[in-house]
Amino acid sequence: MSSRKRVPPQADFGRTLQQLRAARGLVQEVMLLATSRRHISSIEQGHQVHSIRTIEMLAEQMQIHALTLIVATYCPDLNGASVNERL
């Protein structure tokens, strides 16, 4: 057995939100029912911490399940092509 500690994967919610939103063909303005454009931009840039309710509202606007958004956050190899395959 290895004595090395396991490092948990880093979550990059902002990148995931941006990629899933783009894969769905949505611009930030379409997401305004969930929150403000400034808030979305701040989340995507990693400057804002988001609540579960915000995640639920953003996922609803993208017509995906909130768990899809959360799980995708932990997929470091996520890119535009893989997003479209998964959706």
Residue pairs with C-beta under 8 A, 6 or more apart in sequence:
9 74
9 76
10 76
11 73
11 74
12 46
12 73
12 76
13 43
13 46
13 50
13 73
14 43
14 44
14 45
14 46
15 44
15 78
16 69
16 72
16 73
16 75
16 78
17 40
17 43
17 44
17 58
17 69
18 44
19 72
19 78
19 79
19 80
19 83
20 62
20 64
20 68
20 69
20 72
20 83
20 87
21 27
21 28
21 31
21 62
22 80
23 80
23 83
23 84
23 87
24 62
24 63
24 64
24 87
26 61
26 62
28 37
28 40
28 41
29 37
30 61
31 37
31 40
31 58
31 61
31 62
33 57
33 61
34 40
34 54
34 57
34 58
34 60
34 61
35 54
35 57
35 58
39 48
39 54
40 58
42 48
43 50
43 54
50 58
52 66
55 66
55 69
55 70
56 66
58 69
59 65
59 66
59 68
59 69
60 66
62 69
64 87
68 86
72 78
72 83
72 86
75 82
